[in-house]
């Protein structure tokens, strides 16, 4: 996951992309679209490493940088989000053996096929943390948003990522 992100940074992929999805009390998401909401091309997806991250103490806590993905746990490419609050329900969750599986999901006892359960509990991979500039994240998370075509929670005034660079 980290190597994937660094490769996108080194290729200047994130230059002039926007935070296209901003939800106060949740997260800010970017890295995939330009100001006209045109999607940038990406490389193949990476394998979800949320379980590895969880086992090594990484959680979806405020300020963590996390790979965005679709409902397919192994679909993360370039988009990322920054948690604006602690989002423990986005962490990997172990499930019991068997099929179907009965377990607690987001505080509710559920029963589903093992395949669906594995998808629901795969989690989102945190791989970094904002160490400076959380005040900027806090400003971004409260901007006014709107729906634009198929996109919800788009800032009315684009929030552009001018560039991302490696410091060390």
Buried (B, 14 or more C-beta within 10 A) or exposed (E): BEEBBEEBBEEEBBBBBBBBBBBBEBBBBBBBBBEEBEEBEBEEBBEBBBBEBBEEEBBBBBBBBBBBBEEEBEBBBBBBBBBBBBBEEBBBBEBEEEEEBEBEBEEEEBEBEBEEBEBBBBBBBBBBBBEEEBEEBBEBBEBEBEEBEEEEBBBEEBBBEEEBEEEE
